[in-house]
């Protein structure tokens, strides 16, 4: 088969957005955020800022999805707005770290929490790889198999999360809530042992940026739905709707979950949660000793569904790059089920290698700078494309244009600038990985041109 089959409706696309966003982050990263900001007001504000940025970016991407309703998503947007090199650098970073290391991290999270329910398995990297292989196989059987699994699991985990939040708010402790709101806007460091560290005014902004690394990672991958535009029914309309609905639902879940955490746990309890497992600590308060098992089961479902969406969407980027002569040629082929099977298995191999390396977590922390940088460039591309292609059909236009896109870019620049100054370890590894793609790009282009030159000679 040479073309994708449009078989995903609005509900399926929305569940891909929400399912890809909700992995294990919301159950864990609030501990590190609390250690960085030290107060309930700033904890919730970090999540609110991240949610606003994510929703703003998603509403902006809706215009690009309608303008280029085909597989490839952000890679295509960058290539069309700027040049093939920038598109390739995104695709290169996406394959080497952003997508494959995320798949590995989510797979290992699944294995760790499975160990709560089945201790005999241990926190096995083998189990993580087995799940990645299983989900890859399911997705090679056609997009219908992947979408059914994704939609079912995402609806299940959303209902479960809302249920957890409802039970938590019902069990809210008034004394803890009142104590947490005392000095709610005092920005300071709070160690796991309770030590308080004051910040100078400018350094305080650096602490907020460092805190947002976790919330941005937890909110990432919302744009994966744009990678599979060629398989979405009525993509010019449904991509924008799915982006808006999916990110809005997840933003509500994340804010509500953190309100619930602070209603049942003191800030010190959040900051010192064992292995940062805030949700486990909260569930033990809400449900008693059985709370650990409840959260373990919820995270198993959440990470399983998240990885299915990541695996399904990621391979479409490599497929589109191959069609442009910028990736392995076989990744640009579809199997009899109309999916890029070779691209799926290549992604599986690379993600499995990250599982074995154990370095995916460090790299994901360090890639936040690059991820936000590409988001800013993509959103800036809306302005460029409106000038380059003023008469192009735009079924959906960026909400709040030009104010909201400009605001996102300014917030992104502030975030990245603060990381450069105060947390350089979160910036240089991602930059190096991205820039390594430049010589790779020119090598691939040279090889492609050489192959084009050989073909006519062979024909003669």
C-alpha positions as CSV (number, residue, x, y, z in Angstrom):
1,X,0.0,0.0,0.0
2,X,1.3,3.5,-0.8
3,X,-1.0,5.7,1.2
4,X,-2.2,6.1,4.8
5,X,-5.9,5.2,5.5
6,X,-7.9,8.0,7.3
7,X,-9.5,5.9,10.1
8,X,-9.2,8.1,13.2
9,X,-12.1,10.2,14.3
10,X,-12.2,13.2,16.6
11,X,-12.5,11.1,19.8
12,X,-9.6,8.9,18.7
13,X,-7.4,11.9,17.9
14,X,-8.3,13.6,21.2
15,X,-7.5,10.5,23.2
16,X,-4.1,10.3,21.4
17,X,-3.4,13.9,22.5
18,X,-4.4,13.2,26.1
19,X,-3.0,9.7,26.3
20,X,0.4,10.8,25.0
21,X,0.6,13.6,27.6
22,X,-0.4,11.6,30.7
23,X,2.4,9.1,31.5
24,X,4.1,8.9,34.9
25,X,5.1,12.5,35.3
26,X,2.0,13.8,37.1
27,X,2.4,11.1,39.7
28,X,6.1,12.0,40.5
29,X,7.4,15.4,39.4
30,X,5.5,17.6,41.9
31,X,8.1,16.5,44.5
32,X,10.9,18.1,42.6
33,X,8.8,21.2,41.8
34,X,8.1,21.6,45.5
35,X,11.7,21.3,46.4
36,X,12.5,24.1,43.9
37,X,9.7,26.5,44.8
38,X,8.9,25.6,48.4
39,X,5.3,26.9,48.5
40,X,1.8,25.8,47.4
41,X,1.2,29.0,45.5
42,X,4.3,28.6,43.3
43,X,3.7,24.9,42.9
44,X,0.3,25.5,41.4
45,X,1.5,28.5,39.5
46,X,4.2,26.4,37.8
47,X,1.6,23.9,36.6
48,X,-0.7,26.8,35.6
49,X,2.0,28.5,33.5
50,X,2.9,25.2,31.9
51,X,-0.7,24.5,31.2
52,X,-1.2,27.9,29.7
53,X,1.9,27.5,27.5
54,X,0.8,24.1,26.3
55,X,-2.7,25.1,25.5
56,X,-1.5,28.3,23.7
57,X,0.9,26.2,21.6
58,X,-1.7,23.6,20.8
59,X,-4.2,26.3,19.7
60,X,-1.4,27.7,17.5
61,X,-0.6,24.3,16.0
62,X,-4.2,24.0,14.9
63,X,-3.5,26.4,12.1
64,X,-0.5,24.5,11.0
65,X,-2.3,21.2,11.1
66,X,-5.0,22.6,8.8
67,X,-2.5,24.1,6.5
68,X,-0.4,20.8,6.2
69,X,-2.9,18.0,6.9
70,X,-0.4,15.2,6.2
71,X,1.9,12.9,8.1
72,X,5.0,14.4,9.7
73,X,3.6,17.2,11.8
74,X,6.2,19.5,13.4
75,X,8.9,18.2,11.0
76,X,6.8,19.3,8.0
77,X,5.9,22.7,9.6
78,X,9.6,23.6,10.3
79,X,10.7,22.4,6.8
80,X,7.9,24.5,5.1
81,X,8.4,27.6,7.2
82,X,12.2,27.7,7.2
83,X,14.2,25.1,5.3
84,X,14.9,21.3,5.1
85,X,17.9,21.6,7.4
86,X,15.8,22.9,10.4
87,X,13.2,20.3,9.7
88,X,15.9,17.6,9.7
89,X,17.4,18.9,13.0
90,X,14.1,18.5,14.6
91,X,13.6,15.0,13.1
92,X,17.2,14.1,14.1
93,X,16.6,15.2,17.8
94,X,13.2,13.5,17.8
95,X,14.6,10.2,16.7
96,X,17.9,10.2,18.8
97,X,16.4,11.4,22.1
98,X,13.0,13.2,22.2
99,X,10.7,10.3,21.2
100,X,12.8,7.2,21.7
101,X,14.2,8.2,25.1
102,X,10.7,9.1,26.2
103,X,9.4,5.7,25.1
104,X,12.2,4.1,27.1
105,X,11.5,6.2,30.2
106,X,7.7,5.5,30.1
107,X,8.5,1.8,29.5
108,X,10.8,1.6,32.5
109,X,8.1,3.5,34.6
110,X,5.6,0.8,33.6
111,X,8.1,-1.9,34.7
112,X,8.8,-0.2,38.1
113,X,5.2,0.1,39.1
114,X,4.3,-3.3,37.8
115,X,6.8,-4.6,40.4
116,X,4.5,-3.3,43.1
117,X,1.7,-5.7,42.0
118,X,4.0,-8.5,40.9
119,X,7.2,-8.3,43.1
120,X,8.7,-11.4,41.4
121,X,9.2,-9.4,38.2
122,X,11.4,-6.8,39.8
123,X,12.0,-3.4,38.2
124,X,13.1,-5.2,35.1
125,X,14.4,-3.4,32.0
126,X,13.6,-6.6,30.2
127,X,9.9,-6.1,31.0
128,X,10.2,-2.5,29.8
129,X,11.6,-3.7,26.5
130,X,9.0,-6.5,26.2
131,X,6.2,-3.9,26.5
132,X,7.8,-1.7,23.9
133,X,8.1,-4.7,21.5
134,X,4.5,-5.8,22.2
135,X,3.1,-2.3,21.5
136,X,5.2,-2.0,18.4
137,X,3.9,-5.3,17.1
138,X,0.3,-4.3,17.8
139,X,0.9,-1.1,15.8
140,X,2.4,-2.9,12.9
141,X,-1.0,-4.6,12.5
142,X,-2.7,-1.4,11.4
143,X,-3.8,1.9,12.9
144,X,-7.2,0.5,13.9
145,X,-5.5,-1.9,16.4
146,X,-3.5,1.0,17.9
147,X,-6.4,3.4,18.0
148,X,-8.8,1.0,19.8
149,X,-6.1,0.3,22.4
150,X,-5.3,4.0,22.8
151,X,-8.9,5.2,23.1
152,X,-9.9,2.5,25.5
153,X,-6.9,2.9,27.8
154,X,-7.0,6.8,27.7
155,X,-10.7,6.9,28.7
156,X,-10.0,4.4,31.5
157,X,-7.1,6.4,32.9
158,X,-8.9,9.7,32.7
159,X,-11.8,8.3,34.6
160,X,-9.4,6.7,37.1
161,X,-7.6,10.0,37.6
162,X,-10.7,12.0,38.1
163,X,-11.8,9.3,40.6
164,X,-8.6,9.6,42.5
165,X,-8.9,13.4,42.6
166,X,-12.5,13.2,43.8
167,X,-11.6,10.7,46.6
168,X,-8.6,12.8,47.6
169,X,-10.6,16.1,47.8
170,X,-13.2,14.2,49.8
171,X,-10.5,13.2,52.2
172,X,-9.0,16.7,52.4
173,X,-7.5,17.7,55.7
174,X,-8.4,21.2,56.7
175,X,-5.5,21.7,59.0
176,X,-3.0,20.6,56.3
177,X,-4.7,22.8,53.7
178,X,-4.6,25.9,55.9
179,X,-0.9,25.2,56.9
180,X,0.1,24.8,53.2
181,X,-1.5,28.2,52.3
182,X,0.4,30.0,55.1
183,X,3.1,31.8,53.3
184,X,1.8,30.5,50.0
185,X,3.8,32.9,47.9
186,X,7.1,32.6,49.7
187,X,9.4,31.3,47.0
188,X,12.3,29.3,48.4
189,X,14.1,26.0,48.2
190,X,12.8,23.2,50.4
191,X,14.9,20.1,50.8
192,X,13.6,16.6,51.4
193,X,14.9,16.9,55.0
194,X,13.0,20.2,55.6
195,X,15.9,22.6,55.1
196,X,14.8,26.0,53.7
197,X,17.0,27.9,51.3
198,X,16.4,31.6,50.4
199,X,16.8,32.9,46.8
200,X,18.0,36.2,45.5
201,X,15.3,37.8,43.3
202,X,16.9,36.8,39.9
203,X,18.0,33.4,41.1
204,X,14.4,32.8,42.2
205,X,13.3,32.9,38.5
206,X,16.0,30.4,37.7
207,X,14.4,28.1,40.4
208,X,11.0,28.5,38.7
209,X,12.5,27.6,35.3
210,X,14.2,24.5,36.9
211,X,10.9,23.5,38.4
212,X,9.1,23.8,35.1
213,X,11.4,21.2,33.5
214,X,9.3,18.6,35.3
215,X,6.0,20.1,34.4
216,X,6.9,20.6,30.8
217,X,8.2,17.1,30.5
218,X,4.9,15.8,32.0
219,X,2.9,18.0,29.5
220,X,4.9,17.2,26.4
221,X,4.0,15.0,23.4
222,X,0.6,16.7,22.9
223,X,1.6,17.5,19.4
224,X,2.1,13.8,18.4
225,X,-1.3,13.8,16.9
226,X,0.0,16.1,14.1
227,X,2.4,13.3,13.0
228,X,-0.5,11.1,12.0
229,X,-2.6,13.7,10.2
230,X,-2.7,11.5,7.1
231,X,-4.7,8.9,9.1
232,X,-7.2,11.3,10.7
233,X,-10.7,11.9,9.2
234,X,-11.3,15.5,8.2
235,X,-7.8,16.5,9.4
236,X,-8.2,20.2,8.6
237,X,-10.8,20.4,11.3
238,X,-10.2,17.5,13.7
239,X,-6.5,18.1,14.3
240,X,-7.2,21.6,15.7
241,X,-10.1,20.4,17.8
242,X,-8.2,17.4,19.1
243,X,-5.3,19.6,20.1
244,X,-7.5,22.1,22.0
245,X,-9.7,19.5,23.7
246,X,-6.9,17.1,24.6
247,X,-4.6,19.7,26.1
248,X,-7.5,21.4,28.0
249,X,-8.5,18.1,29.6
250,X,-5.0,17.2,30.7
251,X,-4.3,20.8,32.0
252,X,-7.5,20.4,34.2
253,X,-6.4,17.0,35.4
254,X,-2.9,18.2,36.3
255,X,-4.1,21.3,38.2
256,X,-6.8,19.3,40.0
257,X,-4.3,16.5,40.9
258,X,-1.9,19.0,42.5
259,X,-4.7,20.7,44.4
260,X,-5.6,17.3,45.7
261,X,-2.0,16.5,46.7
262,X,-1.8,19.7,48.7
263,X,-5.2,19.0,50.4
264,X,-4.0,15.7,51.9
265,X,-0.2,16.1,52.2
266,X,1.9,18.9,53.9
267,X,4.4,20.5,51.6
268,X,7.2,18.7,53.4
269,X,5.5,15.4,52.7
270,X,5.4,16.2,49.0
271,X,9.0,17.3,48.9
272,X,10.2,14.2,50.8
273,X,8.0,11.6,49.1
274,X,9.9,8.3,48.7
275,X,11.5,8.2,45.3
276,X,9.4,11.3,44.5
277,X,6.3,9.1,44.3
278,X,3.9,11.8,45.5
279,X,0.8,10.0,44.2
280,X,1.7,6.9,46.1
281,X,2.1,8.9,49.4
282,X,-1.2,10.7,48.8
283,X,-3.0,7.4,48.0
284,X,-1.8,5.8,51.2
285,X,-3.3,8.7,53.1
286,X,-6.6,8.5,51.1
287,X,-7.0,4.7,50.9
288,X,-4.7,3.4,53.6
289,X,-2.1,0.6,52.9
290,X,-4.0,-0.5,49.8
291,X,-3.4,2.9,48.2
292,X,0.0,1.8,46.9
293,X,-1.6,-0.9,44.9
294,X,-4.3,1.4,43.5
295,X,-1.7,3.9,42.3
296,X,0.6,1.2,40.9
297,X,-2.3,-0.2,38.8
298,X,-3.3,3.3,37.7
299,X,0.3,4.1,36.6
300,X,0.6,0.8,34.8
301,X,-2.5,1.6,32.8
302,X,-1.3,5.2,32.2
303,X,2.2,4.4,31.1
304,X,1.0,1.5,28.9
305,X,-1.4,3.8,27.1
306,X,1.0,6.6,26.9
307,X,3.6,4.4,25.2
308,X,1.1,3.1,22.7
309,X,0.4,6.6,21.6
310,X,4.1,7.6,21.4
311,X,5.0,4.5,19.4
312,X,2.0,4.9,17.0
313,X,2.8,8.5,16.2
314,X,6.6,8.6,16.2
315,X,7.2,6.3,13.3
316,X,5.2,8.7,11.0
317,X,7.9,11.4,11.4
318,X,10.6,9.0,10.1
319,X,8.3,7.9,7.3
320,X,7.9,11.5,6.1
321,X,11.7,12.2,6.5
322,X,12.4,9.2,4.3
323,X,10.0,10.4,1.7
324,X,12.1,13.6,1.6
325,X,15.3,11.5,1.2
326,X,16.5,12.4,4.7
327,X,16.2,9.1,6.5
328,X,16.6,5.3,5.8
329,X,14.7,4.6,2.6
330,X,12.8,1.6,4.0
331,X,11.2,3.8,6.7
332,X,9.3,5.5,3.8
333,X,7.5,2.2,3.0
334,X,4.1,1.1,4.2
335,X,3.2,-2.5,4.9
336,X,-0.1,-4.3,3.8
337,X,-1.8,-2.7,6.8
338,X,-0.9,0.8,5.6
339,X,1.5,1.5,8.4
340,X,5.3,2.2,8.3
341,X,6.4,-1.1,9.8
342,X,10.1,-0.8,9.3
343,X,10.0,2.7,10.9
344,X,8.1,1.2,13.9
345,X,10.7,-1.5,14.4
346,X,13.6,0.9,14.0
347,X,12.1,3.1,16.6
348,X,11.6,0.0,18.8
349,X,15.3,-1.0,18.6
350,X,16.5,2.5,19.5
351,X,14.1,2.9,22.4
352,X,15.1,-0.5,23.7
353,X,18.7,0.5,23.6
354,X,17.9,3.6,25.7
355,X,16.2,1.2,28.2
356,X,19.4,-0.8,28.5
357,X,21.6,2.3,28.8
358,X,19.8,3.7,31.8
359,X,20.6,7.2,30.6
360,X,17.3,8.2,29.2
361,X,16.1,10.1,32.3
362,X,19.1,12.4,32.4
363,X,18.8,13.2,28.7
364,X,15.1,13.9,29.0
365,X,15.7,16.4,31.7
366,X,18.4,18.0,29.5
367,X,16.3,18.0,26.3
368,X,13.5,20.4,27.7
369,X,15.5,23.4,26.5
370,X,15.6,22.0,22.9
371,X,11.9,20.9,23.0
372,X,10.7,24.4,24.0
373,X,13.1,25.9,21.4
374,X,11.5,23.9,18.6
375,X,8.1,24.8,19.8
376,X,9.0,28.5,19.7
377,X,10.4,28.1,16.2
378,X,7.3,26.3,15.0
379,X,5.0,28.9,16.4
380,X,7.1,31.7,14.9
381,X,6.7,29.8,11.6
382,X,3.0,30.8,11.7
383,X,4.0,34.4,11.1
384,X,6.5,33.4,8.4
385,X,4.0,31.2,6.6
386,X,1.3,33.9,6.6
387,X,3.7,36.1,4.7
388,X,5.1,33.4,2.4
389,X,1.7,31.8,1.7
390,X,-0.9,34.5,2.3
391,X,-3.5,32.9,0.0
392,X,-3.2,29.3,1.3
393,X,-6.3,27.7,2.6
394,X,-6.4,27.9,6.4
395,X,-9.5,26.1,7.7
396,X,-8.5,27.0,11.3
397,X,-6.5,30.0,12.4
398,X,-4.3,30.3,15.4
399,X,-6.5,31.3,18.4
400,X,-5.5,34.8,19.8
401,X,-3.2,35.5,16.9
402,X,-0.9,37.4,17.1
403,X,-1.1,38.0,20.8
404,X,-1.1,34.5,22.2
405,X,1.6,33.1,19.8
406,X,3.9,36.1,20.7
407,X,3.2,35.6,24.4
408,X,4.2,31.9,24.1
409,X,7.4,32.9,22.3
410,X,8.3,35.4,25.0
411,X,7.5,32.9,27.8
412,X,9.6,30.3,26.0
413,X,12.5,32.7,25.6
414,X,12.4,33.5,29.3
415,X,12.3,29.9,30.2
416,X,15.2,28.9,27.9
417,X,17.2,32.0,28.9
418,X,16.9,31.3,32.6
419,X,18.0,27.7,32.0
420,X,21.1,28.8,30.1
421,X,22.1,31.1,33.0
422,X,21.1,29.1,36.1
423,X,20.8,25.5,35.0
424,X,23.3,25.0,32.1
425,X,23.3,21.3,32.6
426,X,19.7,21.4,31.3
427,X,20.8,23.1,28.1
428,X,24.2,22.1,26.6
429,X,23.6,18.3,26.2
430,X,20.4,18.9,24.2
431,X,22.1,21.6,22.1
432,X,25.1,19.3,21.3
433,X,22.8,16.4,20.3
434,X,20.8,18.8,18.0
435,X,23.9,20.4,16.4
436,X,25.4,17.0,15.7
437,X,22.6,16.6,13.2
438,X,24.1,19.3,11.0
439,X,27.0,17.2,9.6
440,X,24.6,14.2,9.4
441,X,22.2,16.3,7.3
442,X,24.8,17.2,4.8
443,X,26.2,13.6,4.7
444,X,22.7,12.3,4.1
445,X,22.0,14.9,1.4
446,X,25.3,14.0,-0.4
447,X,24.4,10.3,-0.3
448,X,21.0,10.9,-1.6
449,X,22.3,13.0,-4.5
450,X,24.9,10.3,-5.3
451,X,22.2,7.7,-5.4
452,X,20.2,9.9,-7.8
453,X,23.2,10.2,-10.0
454,X,23.9,6.5,-10.1
455,X,20.3,5.5,-11.0
456,X,20.3,7.0,-14.5
457,X,23.8,5.6,-15.2
458,X,22.6,2.1,-14.2
459,X,19.6,2.4,-16.4
460,X,21.8,3.1,-19.4
